[in-house]
Each structure stands twice: as C-alpha cells, then as structure tokens.
Amino acid sequence: MNSAESTTRHETACPHLHRFHLQPPAHRPLDEPDYFVELREQCPVARVEMPSGRQALLFTRFEDVKAVLRDPRFSSDASRPNFPFDGQAGGDDPIAVQSFIRKDPPLHTALRRMVVAPFTPKAVATYTDFMGEVIEARLDAMATMPQPVDLVENFALAVPSGVISSILGVPHEEEQRFQRLTERFVTTTLTPEELTQSAADFVAFCRELIELKKAEPQDDLITRLVTDRLEAGEIDMDQLIGMLILLVFGGHDTTTGLIGLGIFTLLKHPDQLELLRSGKRTWENAAEELVRIHSVARSGPRRIASEDLEVNGFVVRKGEGVIPSVLAANHDEERFGPSRFTDFTVPEQRPSHLAFGFGPHQCLGQNLARAEIVTALKAIFDRFPRMRLVDDRIPEVKTRQDRAFWGLRELLVDLEPAD
Ligand code: HEM
C-alpha cells in the first residue's frame, strides 16, 4: 500500500474523534462500554482523545488487537514522547513506568527472564498445598464472622495477597502491613502527594525486605533475586524494586477482581454453577471464560509505534500512540458471539482470549492467576454451597472506580442463610 492510499484509508476509516473512556453503561455495570460495540462495527480503528488531552488510536477488533500485541515494533517504552497514558484510573501508574512491563527488548527480555521461574505451569503446580492452606484459613475465618460477610475484603483480596506474599517471601508477621501498603499503592484516586507518599512507603518496605533477605536468606523469590542477580551485579537496586513492585501490582488486584466477579457471576447464573457441580463443565473453563468476559486489566496494554506500521491493512504512523483494547477484543461478537454479562455460560472448550495480553508482554502470572481463581472458586462453593447474595440486582453491583484493575468494591453474601 502506498502512503497516499494509506492516508486516505486512515482518514476515511473513521473521521470522528471519540472520547476515550472505560465506563460501562450505568444500568449494565458488568458489560463493556456501549461505544465499543459501535466502534467494532463501524470504526474498528478509532482516533480517541483521552482525559489527559492526548490522542491515540483505539483498536477494538479481536484480530487487530492481537496483531498489535504480537508485534514488538509497537513499543511498550513509556518514556517515548506521546506514549498514550490517559490520566485516568490505571493509565499512568508512575511506578509501573519504571518496570519491565514498560520496557522493550532487549532489556525487557533480560529482566523478564529473571523472574519467570516461579510462574511456570510446573512451578505453579507445586503451590497447590500452600494455596489451599491460604484459602482454607480464610474460609475458616469467615465461617465465624457475623453475616453478611463482604467477600471482597475477607476473601478475594486476602487470597492473592497471601499467595504472592508467600512466593516473594514476605514474613508472616509483615503480611498485614504488606497488604495495607499494597492496597494503598494500587488506589488510583490519591492526590499526587498521597501517591508519592504511598509509593515511597512501598519502596521503603521493599528495601527492608531486601535487607532482611541479605541478612537471612530463605527459599523464596526475593532471596533468589538478591543473591543471584543483585549481588552478582546483573541488576541494580532500582531494577529489583521495580520487579517486586510489578509482581505485587500485577498479582494483586487483577486476581482479586476476578475472584469477586467470578463468585458474583456464578451466583447470578445458578444453572452454570450446577453444571460445574455436576462435573458437566470444568472449573478451568469457567475460570477462563470469567477472565475473558470481565477482562479486568481493561485499562492495561498501551503501545506506541516505533516506525510506520501496518495492522491488517491499516497504517499507523511512527510515534502514534495505540490502545489495543483487550476488553473490546474479548467481546468481539464475530469471534465470541453475544458476550453480555447475562449471556454468561461455561463453555465446553477452553476459550482463547486476550485478557492476559499476547506476544512479548503476555502476562507472566497467568498460570498462577488461573490456579488461584479455580482453587478459590471451587473451595468457597464447596464450603458454603447455600451461599446467597444479599442484593442480587445487577445495576446495584458495587464496582471499583478507584483502582487500576476492574473488580467489585464490595460483595455482601450470607454464607449460610437460615432458610
Ligand atoms: C486475572 C489475573 C490477571 C490478568 C487479567 C492479567 C493481565 C495482564 C495483561 C493484559 C498483561 C499484558 C500487559 C501489556 O501487554 O502491556 C499482563 C502483564 C503482566 N502480568 Fe498479569 N494479569 C493477571 C494476573 C497476574 C499475576 C497473578 C501476576 C504475578 C504474580 C501478574 C504479573 C504480570 C507481569 C509481571 C506482567 C508484565 C509482563 C511483561 O511485560 O513481560 N499478572 N497481565
């Protein structure tokens, strides 16, 4: 395609400037924003203006989003001018900017390789026992609490936090502090001063942990990174802290969001829950479908074209910011059929989707996330088979607006209703 043709396509493809947002319709808070449906049909590559005033190209079709994510010439380097941060929840977390999720090869590849081992399917399979223990401890604690119980605070948050603490090697007595600091750190509605303070507190905590592991090495990820990488001079202190922060940031609210949303979804679809209980469908497929429809890292992947590029025939100019929307892609009717919350069914085949990204930056923690979601959902429905929502009206569901990742703010249930 020559440049004149591509410019014409570019402009005629979609002449309007759209306002970028991720708000679902008010009365259907668990669906994608309505304008995504329109864009996929009429304007699959749309120019959008973000709250920051910056403009970017928004991709909404499955095949296009996948093509962008697969192509390393779409850079993740957030220090490039015009990188499409948007000034809204999850868009421009200052710490993530320093970590390898916002870097390109070869630095990205080298840093990612250093932390990959504890997240392989083989490694994750060895966590079954301690994951089960973390979950059972939460279930025991909830069984003695006055009803109703908020499952977000008491279960969905506690499970991923307990698991990642254990993998990293956060001492047991520091777990509460770790969870508090993490909570604050992933809140996106802080003032700039509060944000700076919460980041500083978190970094100070990481430094303490690193010093502790130097003094008392253990069999955990921080110790291995300190002894094998930091002390060997392969990474510096800032890079190590950036890695820890990314793992905590990536491994915390994402899975929390899915566990809360997963419980709500299954309670709202008792016929699907029954299929799982009777063994007609697998929990693994249920988890995968939940990950797809809720796409909690919806504000996540951002890229910038490092040269003039083509995406399925559409030309993107060097320096243009790009938003490959995993949320929109995962609701592409052409690939998945109807995908509203009310359409939820557990598929017979495991769905293949983009909620964990694709290509070089594909989610490092996806095996862990899957294992946590499956184990947590199975365990809670096993332990409390009659669990009931206090308020089951979908428009009343309380979603989080102040977090980098999508999820529920609160999920009140009666674990063992009297009748
Ligand atoms: C349901 C849960 C999760 C979802 C939906 C999710 C989603 C994603 C997505 C979409 C990306 C790609 C970002 C991009 O392309 O720019 C990503 C990257 C990443 N995720 Fe996850 N994530 C989840 C759980 C986790 C967990 C449990 C961990 C770790 C403990 C984790 C660690 C990471 C890391 C380190 C990256 C960066 C990979 C790289 O840049 O090479 N995530 N995640």
Residues whose N, C-alpha, C, O or C-beta is under 5 A from the ligand:
A	BS01	HEM	F100 I101 R112 L246 L247 G250 G251 T254 T255 L258 V296 A297 G300 P301 R302 L354 A355 F356 G357 P360 H361 Q362 C363 L364 G365 Q366 L368 A369
